[in-house]
Amino acid sequence: MGQANGRLKDKVAVVIGGHSGFGESIVKRFAAEGARIAIAARRLDIVQAAAGTVGGKGYKCDITLDDDVAALVAGVEADFGRIDIAVNCAGYEQSTPIAELTPEKLTAMQAVQFTGAIYCMRHFGNSMAGTGGGSFLSISSQTAHSPAIGLAAYGSSKAGIEYATKIAAVEYGPRNVRFNCVASGLIETPMTARIFKVAPAIQALQELTPLRRMGSSDDIAKAAFFFCSDEGAFVTGQTLCVDGGATLHGLPTPFHYADAARRHAEAAAGNDAGTSS
């Protein structure tokens, strides 16, 4: 349960995708600070279980459906009385080169990453504008800033949301609703777990990250707390890159990955030779 005098005491926070990954860490941070929690995702059983761990409530919602988002907002308003904070963590990535980017793949990616995200901005923004204000946060990605092969649909959708966030900040600012983004570097979550099983890939990423390490979901939760609490009360229309400085160098190229794999294999062979001698 949250702190009796936490910095989000009695605030109503809705976290879309709050059952896993970044969303789960954000939910825990917000709940620890006293927020009343609503979690939404496509599977009701999963979000109900996740919400139960923090004394909150789960809601079924597919953000690619405008009616679902409208119903989510109405449901939270009916159950909690208002909405003070909304965080959209929904998303998925299917790396596909442009040459193979069929209409079906492109539409599916944009439906979640862009169109559905706009639905959320509209319905939650309108709700908070009607009750005196609030904070809306979108989770973006380093891929919106660092071009890489196969990420045209995913990265450009994230870049579009970052730009839409600036416009929303201008439009909703007079009604005291703030819109911001956190652009994450590659962090291990259920969505990215497969990458973290490839040691040379992680090595290449670390070598292009000035802080020389990978981040955690807690790093994203800390940034989310800043934007959604009074700590960030005079901040709107901004994107904060939480990536250890990786955006400054960019994502690894195929050359970087190949070179890291070569060096990783040589090190492993050397260790084997030393063990057998």
Summary of the structure (lengths in Angstrom):
residues: 277
radius of gyration: 19.9
end to end distance: 56.1
largest distance: 73.7
contacts: 966
relative contact order: 0.12
helix: 53%
strand: 14%
